[in-house]
Amino acid sequence: YVGDIQMGTALSDFIQENTESLVSKSLYRNFLLHVSNLFDFGVISPSQALN
């Protein structure tokens, strides 16, 4: 991935590859905080944050 423009794709790929680990290791809340920060700083759009 090359910068902010591809962050939506990177985020989707990360979710697909790591959902099981996030849930099993109780990291879901931490992940949501990171997604929220990406949205707050304008790195991802509202639609990307909700998907």
Backbone as numpy.savetxt, mean C-alpha at the origin, in Angstrom:
# Nx Ny Nz CAx CAy CAz Cx Cy Cz
10.35 -0.78 -10.01 9.52 0.40 -10.01 10.39 1.63 -10.01
9.93 2.63 -10.76 10.75 3.82 -10.93 9.98 5.06 -10.47
9.86 5.26 -9.19 9.30 6.48 -8.67 7.83 6.42 -8.31
7.33 7.59 -7.94 5.97 7.72 -7.42 4.90 7.33 -8.42
5.17 7.52 -9.70 4.16 7.26 -10.72 3.75 5.79 -10.73
4.63 4.91 -10.31 4.34 3.48 -10.30 3.96 2.95 -8.91
3.74 3.84 -7.97 3.47 3.41 -6.60 2.16 2.63 -6.50
1.16 3.00 -7.28 -0.10 2.26 -7.27 0.09 0.81 -7.69
0.86 0.61 -8.74 1.16 -0.74 -9.20 1.99 -1.50 -8.17
2.98 -0.83 -7.61 3.82 -1.46 -6.59 2.98 -1.86 -5.38
2.08 -1.00 -4.98 1.21 -1.27 -3.84 0.30 -2.48 -4.12
-0.29 -2.52 -5.29 -1.14 -3.66 -5.66 -0.35 -4.96 -5.68
0.83 -4.93 -6.26 1.68 -6.12 -6.30 2.07 -6.57 -4.90
2.42 -5.61 -4.05 2.79 -5.93 -2.67 1.64 -6.60 -1.94
0.45 -6.08 -2.12 -0.73 -6.65 -1.45 -0.96 -8.08 -1.93
-0.88 -8.30 -3.23 -1.11 -9.64 -3.77 -0.07 -10.63 -3.26
1.17 -10.20 -3.13 2.25 -11.10 -2.73 2.34 -11.30 -1.22
1.85 -10.35 -0.42 2.11 -10.38 1.02 0.89 -10.37 1.92
-0.30 -10.52 1.37 -1.51 -10.47 2.18 -1.47 -11.48 3.32
-1.10 -12.69 3.01 -1.07 -13.75 4.02 -0.11 -13.41 5.17
1.06 -12.89 4.85 2.04 -12.52 5.88 1.54 -11.36 6.73
0.94 -10.37 6.09 0.44 -9.21 6.83 -0.61 -9.63 7.85
-1.48 -10.53 7.46 -2.54 -10.98 8.35 -1.99 -11.90 9.43
-1.17 -12.88 9.04 -0.68 -13.87 10.01 0.26 -13.26 11.04
0.98 -12.21 10.67 1.92 -11.57 11.59 1.33 -10.33 12.26
0.03 -10.13 12.09 -0.69 -8.99 12.69 -0.07 -7.65 12.31
0.27 -7.51 11.05 0.87 -6.27 10.55 -0.12 -5.43 9.74
-1.37 -5.83 9.73 -2.38 -5.15 8.92 -2.52 -3.68 9.30
-2.57 -3.38 10.59 -2.71 -1.98 11.03 -1.50 -1.14 10.62
-0.31 -1.71 10.74 0.90 -0.99 10.31 0.85 -0.70 8.82
0.40 -1.68 8.05 0.29 -1.51 6.62 -0.70 -0.40 6.27
-1.84 -0.38 6.95 -2.83 0.68 6.71 -2.27 2.05 7.04
-1.45 2.14 8.07 -0.82 3.41 8.41 0.11 3.86 7.29
0.87 2.95 6.72 1.75 3.29 5.60 0.94 3.75 4.39
-0.15 3.06 4.09 -1.00 3.45 2.97 -1.59 4.84 3.22
-2.01 5.08 4.45 -2.55 6.39 4.81 -1.51 7.49 4.63
-0.28 7.22 5.02 0.80 8.20 4.85 1.09 8.45 3.37
1.08 7.39 2.56 1.28 7.57 1.12 0.20 8.48 0.54
-1.03 8.30 0.99 -2.13 9.14 0.53 -1.96 10.58 1.02
-1.66 10.75 2.31 -1.52 12.09 2.90 -0.43 12.91 2.20
0.64 12.25 1.76 1.73 12.96 1.11 1.56 13.03 -0.41
0.41 12.59 -0.90 0.10 12.72 -2.32 0.80 11.74 -3.23
1.33 10.67 -2.66 2.04 9.68 -3.47 1.06 8.76 -4.19
-0.07 8.46 -3.55 -1.11 7.65 -4.18 -2.42 8.42 -4.16
-3.29 8.09 -5.10 -4.59 8.76 -5.20 -5.59 8.14 -4.23
-6.71 8.82 -4.00 -7.74 8.24 -3.14 -8.22 6.87 -3.63
-8.38 6.73 -4.93 -8.85 5.44 -5.46 -7.83 4.33 -5.22
-6.54 4.66 -5.31 -5.51 3.66 -5.04 -5.49 3.30 -3.56
-5.73 4.26 -2.70 -5.74 3.99 -1.26 -6.91 3.09 -0.88
-8.04 3.25 -1.55 -9.22 2.45 -1.23 -9.19 1.06 -1.85
-8.48 0.92 -2.94 -8.41 -0.40 -3.60 -7.44 -1.25 -2.84
